[in-house]
Amino acid sequence: MRLSLSVFLLACCIEAEDWSRFRGPNGSGIATTGGSYPVEFHPSSANLMWRTPLRPGKSSPVLTDQHIFLTGYENQVLYTQCFDRATGKLLWEREQAVAHKAGVNALNHPAAISPVTDGSNVYVFFKDYGLLSYSASGKLRWSVPLGPFTNAQGLGAAPILAGDMVILQVDQLEDSYIAAFAASNGKQRWKVAREESESWGTPLLSKDSTVIFTVGANRIGGHRVSDGKRLFTSTHASPSMVASPVLDAANDVLYAFGYGYQTSIPFSRMLERSDKNKDGKLTPDEYGTVNVMRAAGHYMGNGDGIVTEEKWNQWNAHVQGLSGLVALDLAKPATAPPLWRYDKGFDSVIPSPLVYGGIVYSVRNGGILTAFDARTGEVVKSARIPGALGGYASSPVAGGGHLYFCNEEGKVAVLKPGRDWELVQLNDFKEDIFATPALSQGKLYIRTAAALYAFR
């Protein structure tokens, strides 16, 4: 079959730069260039190339041959930043005022969504503004204000490129959609409504670059790149699809996980805990920062922030379902049973899975790393990563025969992959890490809460 021009352009972009989007090549998290990568590294190690202080943010670095792009947020201003890849020097930053701001999960930062680059220009999505594009020299090419959005935890899906289009997945409590914008001028090419409500996973492309795979509440779907038409829907997803899907292109298998709740806490118990004035309902000053209560109060019913028994029951119905990791054989019909499914231990997982060497790796809070046989779903090993406990938000990556796992406390574990994975080196940055590292051309780029690091 002859490749279309858009697919040809996409292939050129991927060949020119291997870590141009969140989690690198098609969201796999696997470096395709560079041979070996650093194993021992920390802020004072000899293989440190440079360290550059950063504005607050949680987005992950994306790369061109010469530049690194990141986003930040400070004093109600959104920033797009460009750094020299060789020296770490800040070349330029551009400001964008916040246009709207909705309540979100405390872990969801205004600059949490990673940009994408075509090897020269950068494309940025801020949930508090919309889409913007800048040239390599920092010139604003175009902007498309979008929102406000109704997602109880805040949006999380990063934009991706498909040929000459920027693809944006917006899953929210109402009016979910997926849309394509011309990379050249930001004009909308197509927009298709989605049945899914909230989700946070970044989409990816099929191995022939003609289909966009998405995960959303209770559904895994496929949209045609050319016009956004919905091609298939699998109902094997969980209610809260927090992580991004991963494609094993060689075997045509898609892996995704999420979580749900099979039992709910009775409203009477919530009243016992928090109803200070005993009026049978809960106000924001009574439930404080509890995310599930805030979500029920602000996104159910009239959205006045007050939680009644009716709103509480509505919210619990919204999140009811199984947690689990599911493997879909894309060669089979969408209505077919999954290749396999594992339904245990996914209630405290944020990072996306990693598929490497026939093994699927998934890490959960507490540093519990579970390895599955990619074809059968058999658990081949589940254990804590020694010395790297705590919470995990950063997604794992791989390169040069090693796996890299960053926890929120700044510990970066380097593992030998396999059915009996083992710790090779534990590096301690002593700075919080939420962003996913980038691997390219033998170099490792890590964003902490304080700085961006490059190691050779």
C-alpha positions in Angstrom: 0.0 0.0 0.0 1.3 3.5 -0.9 2.0 5.7 2.1 0.0 9.0 2.1 2.0 12.2 2.3 1.0 12.7 6.0 2.3 9.2 6.9 5.5 9.9 5.0 6.0 13.1 6.9 5.4 11.4 10.2 7.9 8.7 9.4 10.5 11.4 8.6 9.9 13.1 11.9 10.3 9.9 13.9 13.5 9.1 12.0 14.9 12.6 12.6 14.2 12.6 16.3 13.6 9.7 18.5 12.2 11.4 21.7 9.9 14.0 20.3 6.8 13.3 22.4 5.8 12.0 25.8 7.6 8.7 26.4 9.6 8.9 23.2 8.9 6.8 20.0 5.1 6.4 19.8 4.9 6.5 23.5 6.8 3.3 24.0 9.3 4.6 26.6 12.1 2.8 24.7 15.1 4.5 23.2 15.8 3.4 19.7 19.2 5.1 19.3 22.4 5.6 21.3 23.7 2.2 22.3 24.5 2.3 26.0 23.1 4.7 28.5 24.3 5.9 31.9 23.8 3.6 34.8 25.4 5.5 37.7 24.4 9.2 37.8 23.5 11.8 40.3 23.9 15.6 40.7 27.6 15.4 41.6 28.6 12.4 39.3 31.4 12.7 36.8 29.2 11.9 33.8 27.0 15.0 34.5 27.0 17.1 31.3 25.0 20.0 32.8 22.4 21.0 35.3 19.9 23.9 34.6 17.5 25.3 37.2 13.8 25.2 36.1 10.5 26.9 36.8 8.0 24.7 38.6 6.4 22.1 36.4 5.9 18.4 35.9 6.0 18.0 32.1 8.5 15.7 30.6 11.3 16.8 28.3 11.0 16.3 24.5 13.9 16.7 22.2 15.1 17.8 18.8 18.6 17.4 17.5 19.6 20.8 19.0 16.8 21.7 21.5 14.9 20.5 24.6 11.4 21.8 25.2 9.6 21.9 28.5 6.7 23.8 30.2 6.5 25.6 33.5 4.0 27.5 35.6 4.7 30.3 38.1 2.8 33.3 39.5 -0.3 32.5 37.4 1.8 32.5 34.2 2.2 29.5 31.9 5.7 29.1 30.3 7.1 27.3 27.2 10.8 26.9 27.5 13.6 26.0 25.0 17.0 24.8 26.1 20.2 24.1 24.2 20.6 20.4 24.2 24.4 20.5 24.3 24.8 23.0 27.1 21.5 23.2 28.9 21.4 27.0 28.4 17.9 28.5 28.4 17.6 29.9 24.9 14.1 31.4 25.2 10.9 31.2 27.2 7.5 32.5 26.2 4.6 33.5 28.6 0.9 32.8 28.3 -1.6 34.1 30.9 -4.0 31.6 32.4 -7.4 31.9 30.7 -9.4 29.7 33.1 -8.6 27.5 36.0 -10.7 24.6 37.3 -10.2 22.6 40.5 -8.0 19.5 39.9 -6.3 16.8 41.8 -3.4 18.3 43.8 -0.9 16.1 41.8 -2.1 17.6 38.5 0.1 20.6 37.9 -0.8 23.4 35.4 2.4 22.5 33.5 2.1 18.7 33.8 1.2 17.9 30.2 4.3 17.3 27.9 4.7 19.1 24.6 5.5 17.5 21.3 7.9 18.6 18.5 8.2 17.9 14.8 12.0 18.3 15.0 11.9 22.1 14.8 8.7 23.6 16.0 7.0 22.8 19.4 3.4 22.3 20.1 2.1 22.8 23.7 -1.2 22.2 25.4 -2.1 23.9 28.6 -5.4 22.8 30.2 -5.8 26.4 31.6 -5.4 27.9 28.1 -5.4 25.7 25.0 -3.0 24.9 22.2 0.0 26.9 21.1 2.9 26.5 18.7 6.3 28.1 18.6 9.1 28.0 16.1 12.6 26.8 17.1 13.6 30.5 17.6 10.6 31.1 19.9 8.3 32.9 17.5 4.6 32.3 18.2 3.3 30.5 15.1 -0.3 30.2 16.3 -2.6 29.7 19.3 -6.0 28.1 19.7 -7.8 28.9 23.0 -9.7 25.9 24.3 -11.8 25.0 27.3 -12.7 25.4 30.1 -12.8 21.7 30.8 -14.8 19.6 33.2 -12.5 16.9 34.4 -12.5 16.3 38.1 -8.8 15.5 38.3 -7.8 17.9 35.5 -6.8 16.8 31.9 -3.7 14.8 31.4 -3.4 13.6 27.8 -0.5 15.2 25.9 -0.8 16.2 22.2 0.8 14.0 19.6 1.6 14.5 15.9 0.1 12.5 13.1 1.6 13.6 9.8 0.9 17.3 9.4 -1.7 17.4 12.2 -1.6 17.9 16.0 -4.0 15.4 17.7 -5.6 16.3 21.0 -7.7 13.9 23.1 -10.1 15.7 25.6 -12.0 13.3 27.8 -14.1 15.0 30.4 -17.4 14.5 32.3 -19.3 16.0 29.4 -18.6 16.9 25.8 -15.6 14.6 25.4 -13.9 14.8 22.0 -10.8 14.1 19.9 -9.6 16.7 17.4 -7.0 17.3 14.8 -5.4 20.7 14.1 -3.2 21.7 11.2 0.4 21.8 12.4 1.1 24.7 10.0 -1.6 27.2 11.3 -3.6 25.6 14.0 -6.8 25.4 12.0 -9.1 22.6 13.1 -9.1 19.7 10.5 -11.7 17.6 12.3 -13.4 17.1 15.6 -15.2 13.9 16.7 -17.3 13.5 19.9 -16.4 10.6 22.2 -18.7 8.7 24.6 -15.9 8.3 27.1 -15.9 10.5 30.2 -12.7 11.3 32.2 -9.4 9.7 31.2 -5.8 10.9 31.3 -3.8 8.6 28.9 -1.9 10.1 25.9 -3.0 8.4 22.6 -0.6 6.7 20.2 -0.6 5.6 16.6 -0.9 2.2 15.0 2.2 0.7 13.4 1.0 1.8 10.0 0.2 5.3 11.4 -3.4 5.3 10.1 -5.2 4.7 13.4 -5.1 6.7 16.7 -5.5 4.4 19.7 -7.1 5.9 22.8 -8.0 4.8 26.3 -11.0 6.3 28.2 -13.5 5.5 30.9 -14.5 1.8 30.3 -13.4 1.9 26.6 -10.4 1.4 24.4 -10.9 2.9 21.0 -9.5 3.6 17.6 -10.0 6.7 15.4 -9.0 7.0 11.8 -6.2 9.6 11.4 -7.5 11.1 8.2 -10.9 12.2 9.5 -11.2 11.0 13.1 -13.9 8.5 12.3 -14.4 5.9 15.2 -13.3 2.6 13.9 -13.7 0.3 16.9 -14.5 0.2 20.6 -13.4 -2.4 23.1 -15.3 -2.3 26.5 -12.5 -4.0 28.4 -11.1 -0.8 30.0 -11.6 0.3 33.6 -13.5 3.4 34.7 -10.4 5.5 35.4 -7.8 5.1 32.7 -5.0 7.0 34.4 -2.0 5.7 32.4 -1.1 5.9 28.7 -1.5 2.8 26.5 1.5 1.0 25.1 1.7 -0.8 21.8 3.7 -3.9 21.1 3.9 -3.2 17.4 5.7 -6.5 16.5 2.9 -8.6 17.9 0.0 -6.1 17.4 -1.0 -6.1 21.1 -2.1 -3.0 23.0 -1.6 -2.8 26.8 -3.5 -0.5 29.1 -4.6 -0.3 32.7 -6.8 1.7 34.9 -8.8 1.3 38.1 -12.3 1.4 39.5 -14.1 0.7 42.7 -16.2 -2.4 43.4 -17.5 -1.2 46.8 -18.3 2.3 47.9 -18.3 4.0 51.3 -21.8 4.6 52.5 -22.7 8.3 52.7 -23.7 7.9 56.3 -20.1 7.0 57.1 -18.9 10.1 55.3 -21.3 12.2 57.4 -20.0 10.7 60.6 -16.4 11.7 59.5 -17.0 15.2 58.3 -20.5 16.6 58.9 -19.6 19.1 61.6 -22.9 20.9 61.8 -25.0 17.7 61.4 -27.2 19.0 58.6 -27.0 15.8 56.5 -24.7 17.2 53.8 -21.1 18.2 53.3 -19.7 21.6 52.3 -16.2 22.3 51.0 -15.1 23.7 54.4 -16.1 20.3 55.9 -14.5 17.9 53.5 -11.5 20.1 52.6 -9.1 18.7 50.0 -10.4 15.2 49.8 -10.5 14.7 46.0 -13.4 12.2 45.8 -15.6 14.5 47.8 -14.6 17.6 45.8 -15.3 15.7 42.6 -18.8 14.6 43.8 -19.6 18.1 45.0 -18.4 20.1 42.0 -19.0 17.7 39.1 -22.2 16.0 40.0 -25.7 17.5 40.0 -25.7 21.3 40.0 -22.0 21.6 40.7 -22.4 23.9 43.8 -19.7 22.0 45.7 -22.1 20.7 48.3 -22.1 16.9 48.6 -25.5 15.3 49.2 -26.3 11.6 49.3 -27.7 11.8 45.8 -24.5 13.4 44.4 -22.3 10.9 46.4 -24.2 8.0 44.9 -23.9 9.5 41.4 -20.2 9.8 41.8 -19.8 6.2 43.1 -21.8 4.9 40.1 -19.4 6.9 37.8 -16.3 5.1 39.2 -17.7 1.6 39.7 -15.8 -1.1 38.0 -12.8 -3.4 37.9 -9.2 -2.3 38.2 -6.7 -4.1 36.0 -4.1 -4.4 33.3 -5.5 -5.6 30.0 -3.8 -6.9 26.8 -5.8 -6.6 23.6 -4.9 -8.6 20.5 -5.6 -6.0 17.8 -5.8 -8.6 15.1 -9.0 -9.9 16.6 -12.4 -8.1 16.6 -13.0 -5.5 19.2 -15.8 -7.6 20.7 -13.4 -10.5 21.3 -12.2 -11.3 24.8 -8.9 -9.7 25.7 -5.6 -11.7 25.2 -5.4 -11.5 29.0 -6.4 -9.4 31.9 -4.9 -9.1 35.4 -7.2 -7.5 38.1 -5.0 -7.3 41.2 -2.9 -4.5 42.7 -3.8 -1.6 40.4 -5.5 0.7 42.9 -2.5 2.9 43.5 -0.8 3.0 40.1 -0.1 6.1 38.0 2.9 5.3 35.8 2.3 3.8 32.3 3.4 0.2 31.7 6.6 -0.6 29.9 6.8 -3.5 27.4 10.4 -4.6 26.9 11.9 -7.9 25.8 8.6 -9.8 26.0 7.9 -8.6 29.6 5.3 -6.0 30.7 6.5 -4.0 33.7 4.2 -2.1 36.0 5.2 -0.2 39.2 2.9 1.0 41.9 3.3 3.1 45.0 5.6 1.6 47.5 8.0 0.6 44.8 6.2 -2.7 44.0 7.3 -3.7 40.6 5.4 -6.5 38.9 6.6 -8.2 35.7 4.2 -10.1 33.4 4.8 -12.4 30.5 3.6 -10.2 27.7 1.9 -13.0 25.8 0.2 -14.9 28.7 -0.2 -12.3 31.5 1.6 -14.7 33.9 3.2 -12.9 36.8 6.8 -13.8 36.6 8.1 -11.6 39.4 6.6 -9.1 41.9 8.8 -7.4 44.5 9.8 -4.1 45.9 12.6 -2.2 44.2 15.3 -2.2 46.9 15.8 1.3 48.3 13.2 3.0 46.0 9.9 2.8 47.9 7.5 5.7 48.2 5.2 7.1 45.5 5.6 6.8 41.7 4.3 9.3 39.2 7.0 9.1 36.5 6.6 6.4 33.9 9.4 3.9 33.4 11.7 4.0 30.3 14.3 1.7 28.8 17.4 2.0 26.8 20.7 0.2 26.2 19.6 -3.0 28.0 18.5 -1.3 31.2 15.2 -0.1 32.8 14.9 3.3 34.5 12.3 3.9 37.3 12.0 7.3 39.1 10.1 7.7 42.4 8.6 10.9 43.7 11.4 11.2 46.3 14.1 11.5 43.7 15.4 7.9 43.7 16.2 6.6 40.2 16.6 2.8 40.1 18.4 1.2 37.1 17.3 -2.4 36.6 18.5 -5.4 34.6 15.4 -6.5 32.7 14.0 -10.0 32.5 11.8 -12.5 34.2 13.9 -12.2 37.3 14.7 -8.5 37.1 17.2 -7.1 39.5 18.6 -3.8 40.7 21.8 -2.7 39.1 22.2 0.8 40.6 20.2 3.2 42.8 20.8 6.9 42.2 19.6 9.5 44.6 18.9 13.1 43.4 17.3 14.2 46.7 14.9 16.3 44.6 11.3 15.3 43.8 10.8 13.6 40.4 7.4 13.5 38.7 8.4 13.9 35.1 9.3 10.9 32.8 13.0 10.9 31.7 14.1 11.1 28.1 16.7 8.9 26.5 18.5 9.8 23.2 21.8 9.2 21.5 23.4 7.7 24.6 22.3 10.6 26.9 19.8 10.7 29.7 17.7 13.7 30.6 15.9 13.9 33.9 13.6 16.7 35.2 13.4 17.1 38.9 11.4 19.6 40.9 14.4 21.9 40.9 16.3 21.4 37.7 16.9 19.6 34.3 19.9 17.3 34.2 21.8 15.8 31.3 24.1 12.8 31.7 26.4 11.2 29.1 
